[in-house]
Amino acid sequence: MDLDKLRELIAIFQSSDLAEIEVEEEGRRVRLSKVAAQPAPPPQIIHVPQAAAPIAIPAPVAGAPAAEAVTDHDDGLVIIESPMVGVFYASPTPGDPPFVKPGDTVEENQTVCIVEAMKLMNEVGAKFRCTIVNVLVENGEPVEYNQPLFAVRAAE
């Protein structure tokens, strides 16, 4: 199979819904397969029970105004967690202002940060209208699946 035919086969395969194809010509076999990309799970939001042990909270993002500390005495706080393992980015590009900072009120589905995983930028959005109480990770910091990113309070 000549190189032009192979390129044409690859182009057709990439634009198709096929997961795998195998072609044999003149004793040479070419097998193409796509790895099925699994969609990222949606961001998880958990309610912090009032009787829970205190949450250890890192210092707020540099340059952000000081926010109230999150302790077991704060009722109504909700944690926005990382939907995946990756790198936390507080702004869309380096040098831009952060998406949110403590004290900001955000709307449902508004982007609050980006988690980069395997060179893909995944926007994390608020699940409901809320006020950012504290940013729990620093810009550029690696994060784990379900790691707390923000402490928020439901807005009225």
C-alpha positions in Angstrom: 0.0 0.0 0.0 1.5 3.3 -1.0 1.8 6.3 1.3 -1.0 8.3 -0.3 -3.5 5.4 0.0 -2.5 5.0 3.7 -3.0 8.8 4.4 -6.4 8.6 2.7 -7.3 5.6 4.8 -6.3 7.3 8.0 -8.3 10.5 7.1 -11.4 8.4 6.3 -11.0 6.4 9.5 -10.5 9.5 11.7 -13.7 11.1 10.3 -15.7 7.9 10.8 -17.5 6.4 13.8 -15.5 3.2 13.5 -13.5 2.1 16.5 -11.2 -0.2 14.6 -10.3 -1.2 11.0 -7.9 -3.7 9.5 -6.9 -3.7 5.8 -4.7 -6.2 4.0 -3.2 -5.6 0.6 -0.4 -7.3 -1.2 0.6 -9.3 1.9 0.8 -6.1 4.1 -1.7 -5.5 6.8 -2.6 -2.2 8.4 -4.7 -2.0 11.5 -6.0 1.3 12.9 -7.9 1.6 16.2 -9.2 4.5 18.2 -9.0 4.5 22.0 -12.4 5.4 23.3 -12.1 8.6 25.3 -14.1 8.3 28.5 -15.8 11.6 29.4 -14.7 13.2 32.6 -17.1 12.8 35.5 -18.9 15.9 36.5 -17.5 18.0 39.3 -18.6 16.6 42.7 -20.0 18.9 45.4 -20.4 17.6 48.9 -22.0 19.2 51.9 -19.8 19.5 54.9 -21.8 18.2 57.9 -21.9 20.5 60.9 -20.4 17.7 63.2 -17.5 17.0 60.8 -13.9 17.4 62.0 -12.2 20.7 61.0 -10.9 20.8 57.5 -7.3 21.6 57.0 -7.2 24.5 54.5 -4.2 25.8 52.8 -3.5 29.5 52.5 -5.6 31.3 49.9 -4.3 32.0 46.4 -1.6 34.6 46.4 -3.1 38.1 45.8 -6.6 37.1 46.8 -8.2 39.0 49.6 -8.3 37.2 52.9 -11.4 35.1 53.4 -13.0 33.7 56.5 -11.5 30.4 57.6 -13.5 27.2 57.1 -14.0 25.3 60.3 -16.6 22.9 61.7 -18.4 25.8 63.1 -19.3 27.2 59.7 -22.6 25.8 58.6 -23.9 25.8 55.0 -20.4 25.5 53.4 -20.1 23.3 50.4 -16.9 22.0 48.8 -16.3 22.1 45.1 -14.0 19.2 44.3 -11.7 18.4 41.4 -13.5 16.1 38.9 -10.1 14.5 37.9 -6.4 14.3 38.5 -4.6 17.2 36.9 -3.2 20.7 37.4 -5.3 23.5 38.9 -5.4 26.8 37.0 -7.2 29.8 38.6 -7.2 31.8 35.3 -7.7 31.1 31.6 -4.1 32.0 30.7 -1.0 33.1 32.7 -1.2 36.7 33.6 -5.0 36.9 33.4 -7.0 37.6 36.5 -8.4 34.5 38.2 -11.9 33.3 37.3 -13.0 33.8 40.9 -11.7 35.0 44.2 -13.0 34.9 47.7 -16.1 37.1 48.1 -17.2 36.7 44.4 -20.7 35.5 43.8 -20.9 33.1 40.8 -23.8 31.9 38.8 -24.8 28.3 38.1 -22.4 26.7 35.5 -20.0 29.7 35.7 -16.4 28.5 35.3 -14.5 28.8 38.6 -11.2 27.2 37.4 -9.5 24.9 34.9 -8.1 21.4 35.6 -5.6 20.4 33.0 -5.3 16.7 32.4 -3.2 15.2 29.6 -2.9 18.6 27.8 -6.7 19.0 27.8 -8.1 22.0 29.6 -11.3 21.0 31.6 -13.4 23.9 32.9 -14.9 23.3 36.3 -18.2 25.1 36.9 -20.3 25.9 39.9 -23.3 23.6 40.2 -25.5 26.4 41.7 -25.4 30.1 42.5 -22.9 30.6 45.3 -20.4 32.8 46.9 -16.7 31.8 47.0 -15.5 31.7 50.6 -12.0 30.3 50.1 -9.8 29.0 47.3 -8.2 25.8 48.7 -5.4 25.3 46.2 -2.8 27.5 44.6 -2.5 28.2 40.9 -0.4 25.6 39.1 -0.7 23.1 41.9 -1.3 19.4 41.0 -4.7 18.1 42.3 -6.2 14.7 42.9 -9.6 13.3 42.0 -12.2 14.7 44.5 -9.6 17.0 46.1 -11.4 20.1 47.5 -10.8 23.2 45.3 -13.2 25.8 46.7 -15.3 26.3 49.9 -18.5 28.0 48.9 -21.8 29.1 50.4 -25.0 28.9 48.5 -26.1 32.4 47.4 -29.6 33.6 48.2 
